[in-house]
């Protein structure tokens, strides 16, 4: 059912994303009629990780230097251990994600993907889930972490692992179909 016809979605990723956490949401979005761009700081191609080894390479549709959040209706952040860790250290990746949250556009992040969102400073009071190993990081960022297959909070969709992909994909498509939610105000992180 093409419920997302006319919608454009960015999948922000670095090398080392968990393969199925990008390919499964991308397929679900395209089947729903959305146009999907893989956006990355990498030029040309981005390389996947599959459980315990490097796997497929996918073409980068738009280099992060040329990507404008205003061109997209929603953002997807795949997990993997390497991918979010690289992105959270990249100011451009953080700012790209931050603009979606500030505009109230749907953001879907799975597994370790929410690590990138921590750096935006916009998770205070938000309810979400993730891979269990980053629970403390998210709670320290002010988020309310819960152990559920999919959690939605004002357009922010999160899930724990690849096992949750069916629920994650369904909820992600619903939230993108609904469109913009309430914008999130940036609260500066207190310095310690």
Residue, then its C-alpha position, 0 to 999 in steps of 0.5 A: x500500500x503506497x501510503x508514503x507517496x510523495x514523501x522523501x526519507x533520509x537514511x543517515x549512515x556511516x560504514x559499519x551499519x548493521x546490514x539488516x537495520x538499513x536494508x529492511x527499513x529501506x525496503x519497507x519505506x520504498x514499498x510504502x511509496x517513499x523515496x529513500x536516499x542513503x546519506x553519508x559522510x562517505x563518498x560513493x559507497x558505504x559498507x555494511x556489517x553483518x553480525x560479526x563480519x563486513x558485508x555488502x556495500x551500498x551506493x551513497x545517494x547524497x553525500x552529507x556535505x550536500x544533504x539538506x534536512x529541509x529536503x526530507x520528511x523523515x530520518x532513519x538511523x540504523x544501528x550497528x556498533x561502529x556506525x553510530x559511534x562514528x556518527x556521534x563524533x561527526x559534528x555534521x551528522x549530529x547537526x543533520x539529525x538535530x534539525x529533524x528533531x527540532x523541526x518535529x519531523x519523524x526520526x526512527x532509530x534502531x539498536x545503537x542508532x540512538x547514540x547519535x541522537x544523544x549528541x543532539x541534546x534533545x532526548x531530555x524527557x523523551x521515552x525510547x528504547x535501544x539495544x540494552x548496552x546503551x541504556x545508561x547512556x540514554x538515561x544519562x542524556x535525560x531519556x526515559x528508557x523502556x524495554x519494548x520492541x518499539x516505542x514512539x514518542x512524538x514522532x521519535x520511533x525506536x527499537x532494540x534490535x533486528x528482531x524488532x524490525x517488523x514492529x519498527x518498520x510498521x510504526x516508522x511508516x505510520x509516523x512518517x505518514x502522519x507527518x510533522x509532530x511538535x518541534x522539540x526545543x533544544x535545552x543546553x546540556x549543563x557543563x559539569 
